[in-house]
């Protein structure tokens, strides 16, 4: 490995082993760009904190829903979101959810 430490952690003064080869430029599904595009070394936490365009992801709430008010999930009514967040699906005896 050329860069054994996470590049983003190093920029913050933290020494963390890199575990992921991240695409510097999003390949967008292009196989050639995926195989030959420039890479950087990141730790899993830094890599998982980025979206497909290498921008920081907005954190999620405790229930797993997005905290970003611009996220499509948050475009619906608050009543719909509240109902969806509190919905619990119980499996029936035959394995099919009710």
N, C-alpha and C positions, 0 to 999 in steps of 0.2 A: 504494500500500500504506500503510495507516495505521500499522502497526508494522513498520519495516524490519529490526529486529533480533530475534533469538531471545529470547523472554521467559524461558525457563528458563536460558539461558546468562547473560543479564543478572542474574538473581537470584543467580548464583554469581560475578558480577563479571567475566564474560568477554563481550567484544563480538564477536558472530558474526552475519553476515547471515542473515535468515530466508529460507527457501526453500519452506516448507510452511505452509498454512493448516490448523491443527489444530482439531478440534471439542473445545471445553472440556467439554461433556457428551456422552457417547457417544450417538450417534443410534440405535443398535441396529437399523439397517435401515429406520427410519422416514424416508420421503422428505421429509416436511415438516421434520422436525428436521434432516435432512442439509442441506437448502437454506437453512433460516432460523435454525438454532441458532447460539449464540455461538461465535466462532472466536478463536484466538490465533495469533500468528506464532511458528513454531519453525524451527530449522535441521533438516536431514534427519537428522542423528545423534540429536538429542533426540527427534524424532518417531518414529524407528525404534526407539528404546529404550523406548517405551511400549507397553503392551498395549491391548486394546480398552476397558479401563476407566480408561485414563490412569494406570495404576500402572507403575512401572519393571519392565521385563522382566528375568527372571533371565538371566544370561549363558549362552551355550552353550559346550560343551567344544570342543576342537580338531576332534573328529570330527563336530561338528554336532549332537550330542545334548544335551538340556537338562541343566543343572547343578542345577536345583531338585529336591531329593529328593521334593517333593510332586507333581511333574509326573507325569501318567499313564504316560509312557514308563518312568519309574523304579519303577512299581508291580510289574512282573514280577520274575522271579528274576534274580539277577546273572548266572547262566550264560546265560540267554536274551539279556540285554543285551550281554554280552561277545561272544557269537556273532554277534549282529546288527551290532555295531560293527566286527567284524573281517571280516565277509562282503564279498566282492568279486564283482561280477557282471561276467562277461566276455561281450561280444557274440560270437555265432557268426558264421560267414561269411554266413549268409542274413539277418543283421540281427536275429535273435531272440535274446534273452538266454538263457544257459544257466542 
